[in-house]
Amino acid sequence: MADNLMRRWEVEQTVSISKSELYRLVAAGKFPRPVQFSAHVVRWRESDVQQWLRERGSPNGSAPDMPPQRFADRERSRMREVALKEVSESYARFGKAITDLIKAMG
């Protein structure tokens, strides 16, 4: 059986995310990579997109227990929290390094 191929806008609509968010997730390895047909033509395998949705808790291939836009908002929010935590930890390490340097000089 041949797998259906989805255009970018179809993926965006199915998963309820923007173009930039879609490509951010692909770049981060958190969303299936598209099939590249030419320099400007890519398609996603429908089965890959549906599997990605199922892995997030949805047996029927849609966002689990919430409207698609809320699911996308939750995913963006989760990614923001991870980024903020990483930045916060980085600042804490930097602050400790500065404190240690001041102590060493004084």
C-alpha angles and dihedrals in degrees: 000000000000118000116237114243120221128210119230094257090052091053091047090051094045094049096031097231134124126254092254092048091049092054091043090056091047091050091049091051091244097115131043116273116244125243108255113222098169139340091287105023123081132158133188123224108245090220091057092051092047091048090051089054093046091052087060091058105274118122093186096051100256132101112292119258096334141070113279094250092053089050090053091046090051092050091050090047091051091050090049091052091052091049092048091050091052092049091047092051090048092052090048091053090047092049091050091049091052091047091050090049092051091049091049091051095046 
